[in-house]
Amino acid sequence: MNINLSDKMEQFQTSIFNELSNYKKQKRQEGSDIIDLSIGSPDQPPPEYVMEELARNVMDPIQYGYALTGTEGLHHAISQYYASGFGVQLAEDKEIVVTMGSQDGLVHLPMVVTNPGDIILVPDPGYTAYATGIALAGASPYSMPLKEENGFLPDLDQIPSDVREKAKLMILNFPGNPVPSLATAEFFTKVVQFAKKYNIVVLHDFAYSELYYGEKPSSFLATEGAKEVGVEFNSFSKSFNMAGCRVGYVVGNSVIVDGLNRLKSNLDYGVFTPIQKAAVSAITHTSNFSENLRAIYQERRDVLVNGLREAGWDVDSPKASMFIWAKVPKPYTSTAFAYKLIDETGIVVTPGNAFGKTGEGYVRIALVQDKEILSKAVGKLKESNLFK
């Protein structure tokens, strides 16, 4: 029997991440000392009180039924978190939906607000899940280049008039992945005005809201009129080191939230209740843990940025997120330099073009190893001939 996959599967090819993973395994088998800075997966544990809350509830035999939706307790905690942290008031019963990590919502929301053939405005470079969601919806992406000369903000004025008229969704991400840029209040205000004028839904990915080094990032929903046009995604993965728990949420416009909730009611049976209870503990007692976590990432950032500069690699120091977005030296392409870096130093980073064509000429470096290992990586780079 011949098994033929659907035509849609043509849009889901083996990614550079798989290729890098295979090459890492090969180099390790050859005896290379590999330092992996390619995947944005937190290496620290959640707060101890979160693990204790999870362990306590896992031992409760009545917690093993279907959760179906977000619990009232988690909805309330999210509402309080947004009110106290960002000055955003949320209706707990209408403007919050709990998801299995933010990626669950990211790949499904385009199906809620667009039809096949509709245009979705997407950052380039951008998180790879955005492309997945667009493909599943059968929509057409229109890239908004993130360029250094614009502060890595999309230039809305450069979007052609015919595209503006056909676009149904705009995806934004600040602090960003892979580009760790921050949005300004003026930019968010312009986005709201643009969205209202052209009837475009806004999806703001706020997964790195707690990872900043200085000025606190603003929630998109804190912008006047934002709830009229869009929603914001957030997650417990990066802010509380709960990546494997798969719990996140979407807040904002009640019509969009209800639509996503209805779709999810046909796809899954909710996040495991003990995980939701652990999430309540995390988001309710965020202050000290978040400050300590930021201090860890800031120290790592400074060790790596200063070390790379000493080695001859002039990189920018990010103000937020857990990534460094670094230009590759000429005449290398992003991919060629990434493989050269592995071969010469054992350091693994992600080529910028894995996130979109505008990412060519850059690599993404994740701050996911402790400072001693990052110092070791700097030493390896200094010993190489890459910047001499």
C-alpha positions, 0 to 999 in steps of 0.5 A: 500500500502506498501512503500519501501524506496530504498536500498541506504537509508540504508546508511542514518540512524538516527544519534547521533545528532538526538539522542542527540537532543531528549535527550536534549529535554527530560532533559529540559522537566524534568527541567534540565538546559541544556548548548548546546555545541554540534552543530557548529552553530554560535551564533553571527549575521553577520556584520551589513553592510551585513544585511543592504545589504541583506535587501536593495536587498530583497526589490528590486522586480527585484531580485526575478528571478532565479540566475542560477549561481554565479554573476560576482560580487561575482566571482570577490570578491572571486577572490580578497579575494584569491589574497589578503588573500592567494596569490592565483590567480583565473580565475573568469570565470573558476575557481570559482563556487558558491554553496548553502553553502559548504555542497552543494558542499561537498555532490555532488562533489564525483559524479562529479569525481568518479564512483560507487566502486571507492575509496575515501580517507577520514579523520577519524574522519571527518565531517559527510557530507563527508560520505554522499557524498561518499554514494550518489556517490556509492563510497567506503571510505578508512579511513585516521586516524587522530592521535595525534602522527601525529599532527592529519595529515593523514599519506599518507605513511600508505595507502596501494599501492593497495588503492593508485592505486584505489583511485580517490579522497582525502578529507582534512580539515584544520583547521579541524572539528571535530579536530581543527588541522592545516596543514603544508606547507610540508604536503600540498606539499606532498599531491600534489606530492602524488595526481600527482603520483597516479592521485587522485583529492584533495578536501580541505575543508577550511570552517574555514579559518578565525577562527584562533588564531595566525598564519594564515592557508594556502590555499591548493591552495597556494601550488605549483601545487595544482590547477593541482590536486584539489579544495578548498571549502570555506563558508560564514557560519562560517567566517561571521556568515551567516550559514542560508544564505546557500552560499559558493563556490568552487575554483581551478582546472577548469575541476573539477569546470566546472564538478560541475557547470554542475551537479548543473545546473541540480539540482538547480537554484542558490543562491538567488541574494540578498544573493549573494550581501550580500556575496560580502559585507561580503568578501569585508570588511572582515578585521575588522569583522574577527579580532573581531570575532576571538577575541570573539572565542579566549576569549571563547576558553581561558575561557573554556580551562582554566576552564576545566583544573582547573576542572581536565580535561586536554584539548588541546587549539586549534590554529584554528576552533571553536571546542575543541577536548578533550579526555574523562576520563577512563574508559568511551567511547565517547558516555557513557561520553557524556550522563554522562556529560548531566546527571551530568552537563547539558552540551551537547557535541558530542561524537567523534565516531560520526565522525568516529571510530578513534574519539572514546575516544574523544568528540567535544566541540563547542565554540558556547555560550558566555563566561558567559555561558561557565564559568557557564558550567565550574562551573557545571563541577567543582561541579560534580564528573566526575574528582575527 
